[in-house]
Amino acid sequence: MGRSDSRRKNSTKKWKKVLLSVLAVLLLLVGGVAVYSLYTVNKALTTMHEPIDRDFSAKRDGKVQLSKKEPLSILLIGIDKESGSIEKGRSDTMIVLTVNPATESMKMVSIPRDTRTEIIGQGIMDKINHAHAYGGVEMSIPTVENFLDIPIDYYVKINMEGFKEIVDSVGGVEVNNSFAFTEDGKTFDEGTISLDGDSALTYVRMRKQDPRGDFGRADRQKQVVQAVINKGASLAGFTKLDNLIGAIGENVKTDLSSMEMVTIQRKYAAARHNMETVQLTGSGATIGGVYYLQVAEDERLRVSSILREHLGLE
């Protein structure tokens, strides 16, 4: 093998590790190792990149310095296109992820979509998932920052309808269902079940039959994404890998640049092996005929304090 061929092979391997490792961090999961074409990876990265026009967070002194391994935060937004476009639909899922490379740890908190809070930029109290419908990611980020009193450094937006394509691209997944239920004419037995793309989307959307409501649904969403990454990491065929990366590229948007992804993969990847879920709780309330989840102030401050400490903020 010539020197140029060797460099090309090493470059392909590098981008392979970057994409799957960073996706593992962004999707809260352990990344995998597989071989695929550099062209496919570059295309996926280009398609995924969607910078937004915003100032640095007032919650942090300037932009986070990835090269200095400063703790960072990422807002994961799942958009259900049935409620509108991926640009301005209501957010079906909102998860905040903090990563601290010094302690090699990650913390994750799911914000229930019915959480009542101030929508920054609208000056009203409403469900937190309406922020995206009002003003997209640009309004969701400051609203979450205000609610949790932490900076949001980056965002990752996932088209929930794209779950079907992503799951099908790996040949379906298996998950462990904690209780049996029927939804949209589909029956999901208790125990280990196999899901194709269509059934996976139904599985992660159900919440009314779940005694834990949004919290239970969030767990099912993480189950499916975990299974996709694990399955994708074990794929050996070029066709399936290209399909997987193509499906991710079409259904995931982020303001992380390719070089920022490289830096995260190099300096933050070890944190993915130690992840803690922080539970945010609240109580249901009907205000003006609309159901909300009311998070008590001491509970909000408790979760905020955990995340701020993890981010190394005073």
C-alpha positions as a Markdown table, in Angstrom:
| # | Residue | x | y | z |
|---|---|---|---|---|
| 1 | Met | 0.0 | 0.0 | 0.0 |
| 2 | Gly | 1.4 | 3.4 | -1.0 |
| 3 | Arg | 1.8 | 6.4 | 1.4 |
| 4 | Ser | -1.2 | 8.3 | -0.1 |
| 5 | Asp | -3.4 | 5.2 | 0.2 |
| 6 | Ser | -2.3 | 4.8 | 3.8 |
| 7 | Arg | -3.2 | 8.4 | 4.6 |
| 8 | Arg | -6.5 | 8.1 | 2.9 |
| 9 | Lys | -7.3 | 4.9 | 4.9 |
| 10 | Asn | -6.3 | 6.6 | 8.2 |
| 11 | Ser | -8.4 | 9.6 | 7.3 |
| 12 | Thr | -11.4 | 7.4 | 6.7 |
| 13 | Lys | -10.9 | 5.7 | 10.0 |
| 14 | Lys | -10.6 | 9.1 | 11.8 |
| 15 | Trp | -13.9 | 10.4 | 10.4 |
| 16 | Lys | -15.5 | 7.1 | 11.1 |
| 17 | Lys | -14.6 | 7.4 | 14.7 |
| 18 | Val | -15.5 | 11.1 | 14.8 |
| 19 | Leu | -19.0 | 10.6 | 13.4 |
| 20 | Leu | -20.1 | 7.6 | 15.5 |
| 21 | Ser | -18.4 | 8.7 | 18.6 |
| 22 | Val | -19.8 | 12.2 | 18.5 |
| 23 | Leu | -23.3 | 10.9 | 17.6 |
| 24 | Ala | -22.9 | 8.6 | 20.6 |
| 25 | Val | -22.3 | 11.6 | 22.8 |
| 26 | Leu | -25.0 | 13.7 | 21.2 |
| 27 | Leu | -27.5 | 10.9 | 21.4 |
| 28 | Leu | -26.4 | 10.0 | 24.9 |
| 29 | Leu | -25.1 | 6.6 | 23.9 |
| 30 | Val | -22.0 | 4.6 | 23.5 |
| 31 | Gly | -20.5 | 5.0 | 20.0 |
| 32 | Gly | -19.4 | 2.2 | 17.8 |
| 33 | Val | -16.7 | 1.4 | 15.3 |
| 34 | Ala | -17.4 | 0.5 | 11.7 |
| 35 | Val | -15.8 | 1.0 | 8.3 |
| 36 | Tyr | -17.5 | 3.2 | 5.7 |
| 37 | Ser | -16.7 | 5.6 | 3.0 |
| 38 | Leu | -15.2 | 9.1 | 3.8 |
| 39 | Tyr | -17.5 | 10.5 | 1.1 |
| 40 | Thr | -20.6 | 9.3 | 2.9 |
| 41 | Val | -19.4 | 10.7 | 6.2 |
| 42 | Asn | -18.5 | 14.1 | 4.8 |
| 43 | Lys | -21.9 | 14.3 | 3.1 |
| 44 | Ala | -23.7 | 13.4 | 6.3 |
| 45 | Leu | -21.7 | 16.0 | 8.3 |
| 46 | Thr | -22.4 | 18.7 | 5.7 |
| 47 | Thr | -26.1 | 17.8 | 5.7 |
| 48 | Met | -26.3 | 17.8 | 9.5 |
| 49 | His | -24.6 | 21.2 | 10.0 |
| 50 | Glu | -27.2 | 23.9 | 10.6 |
| 51 | Pro | -25.7 | 26.9 | 12.4 |
| 52 | Ile | -28.1 | 29.4 | 14.0 |
| 53 | Asp | -27.8 | 33.2 | 14.5 |
| 54 | Arg | -27.4 | 33.8 | 18.2 |
| 55 | Asp | -25.1 | 35.6 | 20.7 |
| 56 | Phe | -23.1 | 33.8 | 23.2 |
| 57 | Ser | -25.1 | 32.7 | 26.3 |
| 58 | Ala | -25.3 | 35.3 | 29.0 |
| 59 | Lys | -25.0 | 32.3 | 31.4 |
| 60 | Arg | -21.4 | 31.8 | 30.4 |
| 61 | Asp | -18.4 | 34.0 | 29.9 |
| 62 | Gly | -18.0 | 33.8 | 26.2 |
| 63 | Lys | -18.1 | 30.7 | 24.0 |
| 64 | Val | -17.1 | 27.3 | 25.6 |
| 65 | Gln | -13.5 | 26.5 | 24.8 |
| 66 | Leu | -13.5 | 22.9 | 23.5 |
| 67 | Ser | -9.7 | 22.9 | 23.0 |
| 68 | Lys | -9.3 | 23.6 | 26.7 |
| 69 | Lys | -11.7 | 20.8 | 27.6 |
| 70 | Glu | -14.2 | 23.1 | 29.3 |
| 71 | Pro | -17.4 | 21.3 | 30.4 |
| 72 | Leu | -20.1 | 21.8 | 27.8 |
| 73 | Ser | -23.9 | 21.5 | 27.4 |
| 74 | Ile | -26.0 | 20.3 | 24.6 |
| 75 | Leu | -29.8 | 20.6 | 24.1 |
| 76 | Leu | -31.3 | 17.6 | 22.3 |
| 77 | Ile | -34.6 | 18.5 | 20.6 |
| 78 | Gly | -36.9 | 15.8 | 19.1 |
| 79 | Ile | -39.4 | 17.3 | 16.6 |
| 80 | Asp | -42.6 | 15.5 | 15.7 |
| 81 | Lys | -43.3 | 16.6 | 12.1 |
| 82 | Glu | -46.9 | 15.6 | 12.6 |
| 83 | Ser | -47.2 | 18.9 | 14.7 |
| 84 | Gly | -45.5 | 21.0 | 12.0 |
| 85 | Ser | -42.2 | 21.2 | 10.1 |
| 86 | Ile | -38.9 | 20.3 | 11.6 |
| 87 | Glu | -38.1 | 24.0 | 11.5 |
| 88 | Lys | -41.1 | 25.2 | 13.6 |
| 89 | Gly | -43.0 | 22.2 | 14.9 |
| 90 | Arg | -43.5 | 21.7 | 18.6 |
| 91 | Ser | -40.7 | 19.8 | 20.3 |
| 92 | Asp | -41.8 | 16.3 | 21.2 |
| 93 | Thr | -38.7 | 15.8 | 23.3 |
| 94 | Met | -36.2 | 18.1 | 25.1 |
| 95 | Ile | -33.1 | 16.7 | 26.8 |
| 96 | Val | -30.3 | 18.6 | 28.3 |
| 97 | Leu | -26.9 | 16.9 | 28.3 |
| 98 | Thr | -23.9 | 18.2 | 30.2 |
| 99 | Val | -20.4 | 16.7 | 29.6 |
| 100 | Asn | -17.4 | 17.2 | 32.0 |
| 101 | Pro | -14.2 | 15.8 | 30.6 |
| 102 | Ala | -12.3 | 16.4 | 33.8 |
| 103 | Thr | -14.5 | 14.0 | 35.8 |
| 104 | Glu | -15.1 | 11.9 | 32.6 |
| 105 | Ser | -18.9 | 12.0 | 33.2 |
| 106 | Met | -22.1 | 13.1 | 31.6 |
| 107 | Lys | -25.4 | 14.1 | 33.2 |
| 108 | Met | -28.8 | 14.1 | 31.4 |
| 109 | Val | -32.1 | 15.6 | 32.3 |
| 110 | Ser | -35.3 | 15.2 | 30.3 |
| 111 | Ile | -37.6 | 18.2 | 30.4 |
| 112 | Pro | -41.3 | 17.1 | 30.1 |
| 113 | Arg | -42.9 | 18.8 | 27.2 |
| 114 | Asp | -45.9 | 20.1 | 29.2 |
| 115 | Thr | -43.6 | 21.9 | 31.7 |
| 116 | Arg | -45.0 | 25.4 | 32.4 |
| 117 | Thr | -42.3 | 28.1 | 32.1 |
| 118 | Glu | -41.7 | 31.5 | 30.6 |
| 119 | Ile | -41.2 | 31.4 | 26.9 |
| 120 | Ile | -38.2 | 33.8 | 26.3 |
| 121 | Gly | -39.0 | 36.1 | 23.4 |
| 122 | Gln | -42.7 | 35.8 | 23.8 |
| 123 | Gly | -43.1 | 37.1 | 27.3 |
| 124 | Ile | -45.7 | 34.5 | 28.2 |
| 125 | Met | -46.0 | 31.4 | 30.5 |
| 126 | Asp | -46.7 | 28.3 | 28.3 |
| 127 | Lys | -45.6 | 24.7 | 27.8 |
| 128 | Ile | -41.9 | 24.6 | 27.2 |
| 129 | Asn | -42.3 | 22.6 | 24.0 |
| 130 | His | -44.2 | 25.5 | 22.4 |
| 131 | Ala | -41.0 | 27.6 | 22.4 |
| 132 | His | -39.9 | 25.7 | 19.2 |
| 133 | Ala | -43.2 | 26.3 | 17.6 |
| 134 | Tyr | -43.0 | 30.0 | 18.3 |
| 135 | Gly | -39.4 | 30.6 | 17.3 |
| 136 | Gly | -37.5 | 27.4 | 16.5 |
| 137 | Val | -34.2 | 26.5 | 18.1 |
| 138 | Glu | -33.4 | 30.2 | 18.5 |
| 139 | Met | -36.3 | 30.5 | 21.0 |
| 140 | Ser | -36.0 | 27.0 | 22.6 |
| 141 | Ile | -32.4 | 27.6 | 23.7 |
| 142 | Pro | -32.9 | 30.8 | 25.7 |
| 143 | Thr | -36.1 | 29.3 | 27.2 |
| 144 | Val | -34.3 | 26.3 | 28.5 |
| 145 | Glu | -31.3 | 28.4 | 29.6 |
| 146 | Asn | -33.7 | 30.6 | 31.6 |
| 147 | Phe | -35.6 | 27.6 | 33.1 |
| 148 | Leu | -32.5 | 25.7 | 34.2 |
| 149 | Asp | -30.2 | 28.7 | 34.7 |
| 150 | Ile | -27.4 | 27.1 | 32.7 |
| 151 | Pro | -25.8 | 28.0 | 29.3 |
| 152 | Ile | -26.7 | 25.9 | 26.3 |
| 153 | Asp | -23.6 | 25.6 | 24.2 |
| 154 | Tyr | -24.9 | 23.6 | 21.3 |
| 155 | Tyr | -28.0 | 22.0 | 20.0 |
| 156 | Val | -28.9 | 18.8 | 18.2 |
| 157 | Lys | -32.3 | 18.5 | 16.6 |
| 158 | Ile | -33.8 | 15.1 | 15.6 |
| 159 | Asn | -36.8 | 14.6 | 13.3 |
| 160 | Met | -38.8 | 12.0 | 15.2 |
| 161 | Glu | -40.4 | 10.8 | 11.9 |
| 162 | Gly | -36.9 | 10.0 | 10.8 |
| 163 | Phe | -36.7 | 7.4 | 13.5 |
| 164 | Lys | -38.5 | 5.1 | 11.0 |
| 165 | Glu | -35.7 | 5.5 | 8.4 |
| 166 | Ile | -32.9 | 5.2 | 11.0 |
| 167 | Val | -34.3 | 2.1 | 12.6 |
| 168 | Asp | -35.0 | 0.4 | 9.2 |
| 169 | Ser | -31.5 | 1.3 | 8.0 |
| 170 | Val | -30.0 | -1.0 | 10.6 |
| 171 | Gly | -32.6 | -3.8 | 10.0 |
| 172 | Gly | -34.7 | -3.1 | 13.0 |
| 173 | Val | -33.9 | -3.3 | 16.7 |
| 174 | Glu | -34.7 | -5.2 | 19.9 |
| 175 | Val | -35.8 | -3.5 | 23.1 |
| 176 | Asn | -36.9 | -4.6 | 26.6 |
| 177 | Asn | -40.5 | -3.4 | 27.1 |
| 178 | Ser | -41.4 | -3.0 | 30.7 |
| 179 | Phe | -45.2 | -3.5 | 30.3 |
| 180 | Ala | -47.6 | -4.7 | 27.5 |
| 181 | Phe | -49.7 | -2.1 | 25.7 |
| 182 | Thr | -51.6 | -1.6 | 22.4 |
| 183 | Glu | -51.2 | 1.7 | 20.4 |
| 184 | Asp | -52.5 | 2.6 | 16.9 |
| 185 | Gly | -53.5 | -1.0 | 16.3 |
| 186 | Lys | -50.0 | -2.4 | 17.2 |
| 187 | Thr | -49.5 | -4.7 | 20.2 |
| 188 | Phe | -46.3 | -4.5 | 22.2 |
| 189 | Asp | -45.8 | -7.4 | 24.6 |
| 190 | Glu | -43.9 | -7.2 | 27.8 |
| 191 | Gly | -40.3 | -8.4 | 27.6 |
| 192 | Thr | -37.9 | -8.4 | 24.7 |
| 193 | Ile | -39.6 | -7.3 | 21.5 |
| 194 | Ser | -38.4 | -6.6 | 17.9 |
| 195 | Leu | -39.3 | -3.3 | 16.2 |
| 196 | Asp | -39.1 | -2.1 | 12.6 |
| 197 | Gly | -39.1 | 1.6 | 11.8 |
| 198 | Asp | -42.9 | 2.0 | 11.9 |
| 199 | Ser | -43.5 | 0.1 | 15.1 |
| 200 | Ala | -40.5 | 1.9 | 16.8 |
| 201 | Leu | -42.0 | 5.3 | 16.1 |
| 202 | Thr | -45.3 | 4.1 | 17.7 |
| 203 | Tyr | -43.4 | 2.7 | 20.6 |
| 204 | Val | -41.6 | 5.9 | 21.4 |
| 205 | Arg | -44.6 | 8.1 | 20.9 |
| 206 | Met | -47.0 | 6.4 | 23.3 |
| 207 | Arg | -47.5 | 8.2 | 26.7 |
| 208 | Lys | -51.2 | 8.2 | 27.7 |
| 209 | Gln | -51.1 | 4.5 | 28.7 |
| 210 | Asp | -47.8 | 4.9 | 30.5 |
| 211 | Pro | -48.3 | 5.5 | 34.3 |
| 212 | Arg | -45.1 | 7.6 | 34.1 |
| 213 | Gly | -46.4 | 9.8 | 31.3 |
| 214 | Asp | -43.6 | 11.8 | 29.6 |
| 215 | Phe | -41.0 | 10.3 | 31.8 |
| 216 | Gly | -41.8 | 6.8 | 30.6 |
| 217 | Arg | -41.9 | 7.9 | 27.0 |
| 218 | Ala | -38.5 | 9.5 | 27.3 |
| 219 | Asp | -37.1 | 6.3 | 28.6 |
| 220 | Arg | -38.5 | 4.4 | 25.6 |
| 221 | Gln | -37.0 | 7.0 | 23.2 |
| 222 | Lys | -33.6 | 6.5 | 24.8 |
| 223 | Gln | -34.0 | 2.7 | 24.5 |
| 224 | Val | -34.6 | 2.9 | 20.8 |
| 225 | Val | -31.7 | 5.3 | 20.1 |
| 226 | Gln | -29.4 | 3.1 | 22.3 |
| 227 | Ala | -30.4 | 0.0 | 20.3 |
| 228 | Val | -29.8 | 1.8 | 17.0 |
| 229 | Ile | -26.3 | 2.9 | 17.9 |
| 230 | Asn | -25.5 | -0.6 | 19.3 |
| 231 | Lys | -26.8 | -2.2 | 16.1 |
| 232 | Gly | -25.1 | 0.3 | 13.9 |
| 233 | Ala | -21.8 | -0.3 | 15.6 |
| 234 | Ser | -21.9 | -4.0 | 14.8 |
| 235 | Leu | -22.9 | -3.6 | 11.1 |
| 236 | Ala | -20.3 | -4.9 | 8.7 |
| 237 | Gly | -21.9 | -4.3 | 5.3 |
| 238 | Phe | -21.2 | -1.1 | 3.4 |
| 239 | Thr | -24.8 | -0.8 | 2.1 |
| 240 | Lys | -26.4 | -0.8 | 5.6 |
| 241 | Leu | -23.8 | 1.5 | 7.0 |
| 242 | Asp | -24.2 | 4.0 | 4.2 |
| 243 | Asn | -28.0 | 3.8 | 4.7 |
| 244 | Leu | -27.6 | 4.4 | 8.4 |
| 245 | Ile | -25.3 | 7.4 | 8.0 |
| 246 | Gly | -27.4 | 8.8 | 5.2 |
| 247 | Ala | -30.6 | 8.5 | 7.4 |
| 248 | Ile | -28.8 | 10.2 | 10.3 |
| 249 | Gly | -27.6 | 13.0 | 8.1 |
| 250 | Glu | -31.0 | 13.6 | 6.7 |
| 251 | Asn | -32.8 | 13.6 | 10.1 |
| 252 | Val | -30.3 | 15.2 | 12.5 |
| 253 | Lys | -29.4 | 18.9 | 12.5 |
| 254 | Thr | -26.8 | 20.5 | 14.7 |
| 255 | Asp | -24.8 | 23.7 | 15.0 |
| 256 | Leu | -21.7 | 21.7 | 15.8 |
| 257 | Ser | -19.1 | 22.0 | 13.0 |
| 258 | Ser | -17.1 | 19.1 | 11.7 |
| 259 | Met | -14.0 | 20.4 | 13.5 |
| 260 | Glu | -15.9 | 20.9 | 16.8 |
| 261 | Met | -17.0 | 17.2 | 16.4 |
| 262 | Val | -13.4 | 16.2 | 15.9 |
| 263 | Thr | -12.4 | 18.1 | 19.1 |
| 264 | Ile | -15.2 | 16.5 | 21.1 |
| 265 | Gln | -14.3 | 13.1 | 19.9 |
| 266 | Arg | -10.6 | 13.6 | 20.9 |
| 267 | Lys | -11.1 | 15.4 | 24.2 |
| 268 | Tyr | -14.5 | 14.4 | 25.6 |
| 269 | Ala | -15.2 | 10.9 | 24.4 |
| 270 | Ala | -14.3 | 9.1 | 27.7 |
| 271 | Ala | -17.2 | 10.9 | 29.4 |
| 272 | Arg | -19.7 | 8.8 | 27.6 |
| 273 | His | -18.9 | 5.7 | 29.7 |
| 274 | Asn | -20.2 | 7.4 | 32.9 |
| 275 | Met | -23.6 | 8.8 | 32.4 |
| 276 | Glu | -26.1 | 9.8 | 35.1 |
| 277 | Thr | -29.8 | 10.6 | 34.6 |
| 278 | Val | -31.1 | 13.4 | 36.6 |
| 279 | Gln | -34.9 | 13.2 | 37.2 |
| 280 | Leu | -37.0 | 16.4 | 37.0 |
| 281 | Thr | -40.3 | 16.0 | 38.7 |
| 282 | Gly | -43.5 | 18.0 | 38.9 |
| 283 | Ser | -47.2 | 17.8 | 39.4 |
| 284 | Gly | -50.1 | 18.2 | 37.0 |
| 285 | Ala | -52.2 | 21.3 | 37.0 |
| 286 | Thr | -55.0 | 22.6 | 34.8 |
| 287 | Ile | -54.8 | 26.4 | 34.1 |
| 288 | Gly | -57.3 | 28.1 | 31.9 |
| 289 | Gly | -58.5 | 24.7 | 30.7 |
| 290 | Val | -55.0 | 23.6 | 29.7 |
| 291 | Tyr | -53.0 | 20.8 | 31.3 |
| 292 | Tyr | -49.5 | 21.7 | 32.5 |
| 293 | Leu | -46.7 | 20.1 | 34.5 |
| 294 | Gln | -45.8 | 22.5 | 37.3 |
| 295 | Val | -42.2 | 22.1 | 38.6 |
| 296 | Ala | -41.8 | 23.5 | 42.1 |
| 297 | Glu | -39.2 | 26.1 | 42.6 |
| 298 | Asp | -37.1 | 24.1 | 45.0 |
| 299 | Glu | -37.1 | 21.2 | 42.5 |
| 300 | Arg | -36.1 | 23.5 | 39.6 |
| 301 | Leu | -33.3 | 24.8 | 41.8 |
| 302 | Arg | -32.2 | 21.3 | 42.8 |
| 303 | Val | -31.8 | 20.2 | 39.2 |
| 304 | Ser | -30.2 | 23.5 | 38.2 |
| 305 | Ser | -27.6 | 23.2 | 41.0 |
| 306 | Ile | -26.6 | 19.7 | 39.9 |
| 307 | Leu | -26.1 | 20.8 | 36.3 |
| 308 | Arg | -24.3 | 24.0 | 37.2 |
| 309 | Glu | -21.9 | 22.2 | 39.4 |
| 310 | His | -21.2 | 19.7 | 36.7 |
| 311 | Leu | -20.5 | 22.5 | 34.3 |
| 312 | Gly | -18.1 | 24.1 | 36.8 |
| 313 | Leu | -20.2 | 27.2 | 37.2 |
| 314 | Glu | -20.4 | 29.2 | 40.4 |
